[in-house]
């Protein structure tokens, strides 16, 4: 048989927690005056390195919010020794609408050419929602705030890209 609990037991527990919290100092930081200590590699805004973008459109296709807009045109490039000129895509417009973005990071993960990176910059609020559509020039300005990647462990295994490159150049016997 279940033991009887006295009425108001939950209320008493809640009041005990409240009294215990009231006696301690608050840990609130006054944000504009005191800069917050962000964890390393924190997500803020997405930065674009335009030179790395090949207009493959993977980021725009994989974005669940459809907040990435890309426009491009084809340009002929003369390759020495080639019979005919090649074509390459040239980026005209790259924009991210941060009013729609849910900061999932899928675009950063799927970019095969490391054109997109997370910046820890989080102070980009606007008074007008239309100003949250960041074009490529503004996205490139965030690149300066992107932290360097963590250092590779010198006692660990080399990256698979380094191993493959070494095999191709003949430095590792296989």
C-alpha positions, 0 to 999 in steps of 0.5 A: 500500500502506498504511503500517504503524502501530506498535502502541499509537499510540492509547494514546500519543495518549491519554496525551499528551492526559492529560498535557497536561490534567494540567498545566493548572489546572481551570476548575471553579466550586464551584456553590453558593458561586459563581453560574454565568454563564448565557448570556442568554435561557437556559432554566430554568423556564416562567413563566405570565402568567395574564391573557394566557391565554385557555385556547386549549389550544394549549400542552397540545395541542402538548406532546409529553410531555403535561405541561401540565394545564389546567382552565377554565369558561365565564363569561357577559360582558355586552358593551355594545350586544350583543344577548346576553351573550358567553361567555369561558373562565376559567382554573381550573387551569394546571399543568406537571409538570416531572418529565415536561417535556423543556424543548423550548419548544414550548408557549412558541413556540405560545402566541399570547397570550404567556402562557408565557415562559422564565425563567432560574431553574434552582434548583427541585429538590425532594426529592420528585418529586411537588413538581415539579408546579407549579400556576399560582400557582407558575408566576406567581411565576417571571414576575418572573425573566423577562428583558426581550425584546431591544431592537428595532434602530432602524435595522431594519425595523419589526415586521410587527405595527407595520406592520399597525397603522399601515396600519389607522390610516391612518398609512402610505399603501398 
